[in-house]
Amino acid sequence: ACGSKGPEPAAAAASGREAAAPAISAAARAEAKEIFATRCAACHGPDGRGDGPGAAALVPKPRNYHAAAWQAQVKDDEIEKAIVYGGAAVGRSPAMVGNPDLGSKPEVVRALREIVREFGKQQ
């Protein structure tokens, strides 16, 4: 990037490192928290354990974001793509609906991904 001293994103990806994402603002984090509470928690539960009220009728059950094995294997871009386009877009359950309205809000999507990752740090 212009004026940066680090590797270009393509070079970082080729070396196995992810390029640093831009900072997430407090406003985007607040919006993401509200979206998680009003959209995601219905199935994933307020604590991200896949036990929301909408989960009872779903097969497969919604992802438990606390699962260490899943957290270790899933990439950030896959989480973000699932948030915007739904589970089928990343080879997961089509019951995970997308949020196409967030396609124009990449900072909020990154903040939602951050929420998912934070659940993985809790047991």
Backbone as numpy.savetxt, mean C-alpha at the origin, in Angstrom:
# Nx Ny Nz CAx CAy CAz Cx Cy Cz
18.51 12.49 -11.68 17.67 13.67 -11.68 18.54 14.91 -11.68
17.99 15.98 -12.06 18.72 17.24 -12.18 19.38 17.62 -10.87
20.69 17.75 -10.89 21.41 18.23 -9.72 21.61 17.21 -8.62
21.11 15.97 -8.81 21.28 14.99 -7.74 22.64 14.33 -7.85
23.13 13.86 -6.73 24.42 13.20 -6.70 24.26 11.68 -6.69
23.03 11.20 -6.43 22.78 9.76 -6.34 22.53 9.17 -7.70
22.36 7.83 -7.75 22.09 7.17 -9.01 20.71 7.53 -9.54
20.58 7.48 -10.84 19.28 7.69 -11.44 18.36 6.55 -11.00
17.02 6.75 -11.01 16.12 5.68 -10.58 16.35 4.36 -11.31
16.59 4.39 -12.62 16.83 3.15 -13.36 18.09 2.47 -12.85
19.13 3.25 -12.56 20.37 2.68 -12.05 20.14 2.09 -10.66
19.35 2.78 -9.84 19.05 2.27 -8.50 18.28 0.96 -8.59
17.32 0.90 -9.51 16.53 -0.32 -9.68 17.42 -1.45 -10.17
18.32 -1.15 -11.10 19.21 -2.17 -11.64 20.15 -2.70 -10.57
20.49 -1.87 -9.60 21.40 -2.30 -8.54 20.65 -2.98 -7.39
19.30 -3.09 -7.51 18.52 -3.75 -6.48 18.01 -2.81 -5.41
18.37 -1.54 -5.48 17.88 -0.55 -4.50 16.72 0.21 -5.13
15.78 0.57 -4.27 14.67 1.39 -4.74 15.07 2.85 -4.60
14.69 3.65 -5.59 14.97 5.09 -5.51 14.14 5.67 -4.36
14.69 6.63 -3.67 13.98 7.26 -2.56 12.76 8.00 -3.09
11.61 7.75 -2.48 10.39 8.43 -2.87 10.38 9.82 -2.25
9.68 10.74 -2.90 9.56 12.07 -2.31 8.90 11.99 -0.94
9.18 12.98 -0.11 8.61 13.03 1.23 7.09 13.05 1.15
6.45 12.51 2.17 4.99 12.50 2.25 4.57 13.59 3.23
3.70 14.46 2.79 3.26 15.59 3.62 2.31 15.12 4.72
2.20 15.94 5.75 1.25 15.67 6.83 -0.17 15.63 6.30
-0.50 16.47 5.33 -1.84 16.49 4.76 -2.15 15.18 4.04
-1.18 14.65 3.29 -1.38 13.38 2.59 -1.53 12.24 3.59
-0.74 12.28 4.65 -0.85 11.24 5.68 -2.23 11.29 6.35
-2.72 12.48 6.62 -4.04 12.62 7.25 -5.13 12.10 6.32
-5.02 12.43 5.02 -6.01 11.95 4.06 -5.95 10.42 3.96
-4.75 9.87 3.94 -4.59 8.41 3.86 -5.19 7.73 5.08
-4.97 8.31 6.25 -5.53 7.73 7.48 -7.05 7.70 7.41
-7.64 8.78 6.92 -9.10 8.85 6.76 -9.59 7.83 5.73
-8.88 7.71 4.62 -9.26 6.75 3.58 -9.16 5.33 4.13
-8.09 5.03 4.86 -7.97 3.68 5.41 -9.15 3.39 6.33
-9.50 4.34 7.17 -10.60 4.14 8.13 -11.94 3.97 7.42
-12.16 4.69 6.32 -13.47 4.67 5.69 -13.59 3.66 4.54
-12.49 3.27 3.94 -12.55 2.33 2.81 -11.91 0.98 3.14
-10.70 1.01 3.60 -9.89 -0.21 3.75 -10.29 -1.03 4.97
-10.56 -0.34 6.07 -10.83 -1.04 7.34 -12.08 -1.91 7.27
-12.99 -1.63 6.36 -14.20 -2.45 6.26 -13.85 -3.91 6.04
-12.79 -4.18 5.29 -12.36 -5.56 5.07 -11.06 -5.90 5.80
-10.10 -4.99 5.75 -8.79 -5.25 6.36 -8.79 -5.03 7.87
-9.85 -4.42 8.41 -9.94 -4.16 9.84 -9.19 -2.90 10.21
-9.58 -2.26 11.30 -8.95 -1.00 11.71 -7.48 -1.16 12.06
-7.08 -2.39 12.43 -5.68 -2.65 12.78 -4.95 -3.42 11.70
-5.56 -3.56 10.51 -4.90 -4.19 9.38 -4.71 -5.69 9.50
-5.56 -6.36 10.26 -5.40 -7.80 10.47 -6.30 -8.65 9.56
-7.00 -8.01 8.61 -7.86 -8.76 7.70 -9.15 -9.23 8.34
-9.56 -8.56 9.43 -10.71 -9.01 10.20 -11.81 -7.96 10.30
-11.93 -7.11 9.28 -12.99 -6.11 9.28 -14.35 -6.77 9.10
-15.43 -6.05 9.34 -16.77 -6.64 9.25 -17.09 -7.19 7.86
-16.51 -6.63 6.82 -16.76 -7.12 5.47 -15.97 -8.38 5.13
-15.04 -8.77 5.98 -14.17 -9.91 5.69 -14.89 -11.25 5.83
-15.94 -11.31 6.64 -16.59 -12.59 6.94 -17.03 -13.34 5.69
-17.55 -12.63 4.71 -18.09 -13.28 3.51 -17.06 -13.43 2.40
-15.86 -12.97 2.59 -14.86 -12.99 1.51 -14.01 -14.25 1.52
-13.79 -14.79 0.32 -12.88 -15.90 0.11 -12.06 -15.54 -1.13
-10.77 -15.40 -1.00 -9.97 -15.54 0.21 -10.19 -14.36 1.15
-9.77 -14.55 2.38 -9.88 -13.49 3.38 -8.94 -12.35 3.02
-9.26 -11.13 3.44 -8.38 -9.99 3.17 -7.01 -10.19 3.81
-6.04 -9.56 3.23 -4.65 -9.65 3.69 -4.52 -9.16 5.12
-3.78 -9.91 5.92 -3.38 -9.49 7.26 -2.04 -8.78 7.09
-2.02 -7.49 7.26 -0.80 -6.70 7.02 0.28 -6.92 8.08
-0.04 -7.66 9.13 0.94 -7.97 10.16 1.78 -9.19 9.80
1.39 -9.92 8.76 2.08 -11.16 8.38 3.49 -10.85 7.88
4.48 -11.28 8.65 5.88 -10.99 8.34 6.30 -11.55 6.99
5.86 -12.76 6.66 6.27 -13.37 5.39 5.77 -12.55 4.21
4.52 -12.09 4.27 3.98 -11.27 3.19 4.72 -9.93 3.11
4.92 -9.29 4.25 5.63 -8.01 4.27 7.02 -8.15 3.64
7.68 -9.27 3.89 9.04 -9.46 3.37 9.06 -9.66 1.87
8.02 -10.24 1.30 8.06 -10.55 -0.13 7.37 -9.52 -1.03
6.45 -8.74 -0.49 5.72 -7.79 -1.34 6.54 -6.51 -1.53
6.52 -6.00 -2.75 7.25 -4.77 -3.06 6.31 -3.57 -2.91
6.89 -2.44 -2.59 6.11 -1.21 -2.40 5.25 -0.89 -3.62
5.81 -1.04 -4.83 5.03 -0.69 -6.01 3.83 -1.62 -6.20
3.95 -2.87 -5.74 2.82 -3.80 -5.82 1.70 -3.37 -4.87
2.07 -2.94 -3.67 1.06 -2.44 -2.72 0.36 -1.23 -3.31
1.13 -0.31 -3.85 0.55 0.91 -4.41 -0.35 0.61 -5.60
0.07 -0.32 -6.45 -0.74 -0.69 -7.62 -2.05 -1.33 -7.17
-1.99 -2.20 -6.14 -3.21 -2.83 -5.63 -4.17 -1.80 -5.05
-3.63 -0.80 -4.38 -4.47 0.26 -3.80 -5.25 0.98 -4.90
-4.58 1.33 -5.98 -5.23 2.10 -7.04 -6.07 1.22 -7.96
-5.52 0.07 -8.39 -6.16 -0.73 -9.43 -6.86 -1.99 -8.94
-6.66 -2.36 -7.68 -7.32 -3.54 -7.14 -6.43 -4.77 -7.16
-6.88 -5.80 -6.46 -6.10 -7.02 -6.32 -5.80 -7.72 -7.62
-6.76 -7.78 -8.53 -6.55 -8.48 -9.79 -5.39 -7.89 -10.59
-5.14 -6.62 -10.44 -4.06 -5.95 -11.18 -2.68 -6.43 -10.76
-2.59 -7.05 -9.59 -1.30 -7.56 -9.10 -1.35 -9.07 -8.87
-2.29 -9.73 -9.54 -2.39 -11.18 -9.43 -2.97 -11.68 -8.12
-3.69 -10.83 -7.44 -4.32 -11.20 -6.16 -5.84 -11.26 -6.35
-6.56 -11.36 -5.27 -8.01 -11.52 -5.32 -8.70 -10.32 -5.99
-9.60 -10.61 -6.93 -10.39 -9.53 -7.53 -11.39 -8.93 -6.56
-11.58 -9.57 -5.39 -12.47 -9.00 -4.37 -11.88 -7.73 -3.77
-10.55 -7.57 -3.89 -9.91 -6.32 -3.44 -10.16 -5.28 -4.53
-11.09 -4.39 -4.23 -11.47 -3.37 -5.21 -10.42 -2.28 -5.28
-10.31 -1.69 -6.44 -9.38 -0.59 -6.63 -9.98 0.73 -6.19
-9.13 1.72 -6.15 -9.51 3.09 -5.81 -8.99 4.00 -6.92
-9.61 3.92 -8.10 -9.09 4.68 -9.24 -9.03 6.18 -9.01
-9.85 6.68 -8.10 -9.81 8.11 -7.80 -8.47 8.52 -7.18
-7.73 7.55 -6.64 -6.43 7.86 -6.04 -5.30 7.85 -7.05
-5.60 7.49 -8.29 -4.57 7.49 -9.32 -3.96 8.87 -9.53
-4.71 9.89 -9.24 -4.21 11.27 -9.39 -3.63 11.80 -8.08
-3.50 10.93 -7.07 -3.00 11.35 -5.77 -1.87 10.41 -5.33
-0.75 10.42 -6.04 0.33 9.48 -5.71 0.89 9.65 -4.30
0.85 10.85 -3.77 1.37 11.07 -2.42 0.47 10.39 -1.38
-0.83 10.43 -1.60 -1.78 9.77 -0.70 -1.62 8.25 -0.81
-1.40 7.76 -2.03 -1.18 6.32 -2.23 0.08 5.89 -1.50
1.14 6.67 -1.57 2.37 6.34 -0.84 2.12 6.35 0.67
1.28 7.28 1.13 0.95 7.33 2.56 0.13 6.11 2.98
-0.76 5.64 2.11 -1.50 4.41 2.41 -0.55 3.22 2.46
0.39 3.16 1.53 1.39 2.10 1.55 2.20 2.15 2.83
2.50 3.35 3.27 3.22 3.54 4.53 2.42 2.96 5.71
1.11 3.16 5.71 0.24 2.60 6.75 0.34 1.07 6.73
0.25 0.49 5.54 0.34 -0.96 5.40 1.68 -1.46 5.94
2.75 -0.76 5.62 4.07 -1.16 6.10 4.21 -1.01 7.61
3.59 0.01 8.17 3.65 0.21 9.63 2.96 -0.95 10.36
1.86 -1.46 9.81 1.21 -2.62 10.43 2.18 -3.79 10.49
3.02 -3.93 9.50 3.98 -5.02 9.46 5.05 -4.94 10.55
5.22 -3.77 11.12 6.21 -3.59 12.20 5.61 -3.91 13.56
4.28 -4.14 13.59 3.59 -4.44 14.83 3.28 -5.94 14.89
3.22 -6.48 16.06 2.86 -7.91 16.18 1.63 -8.11 16.98
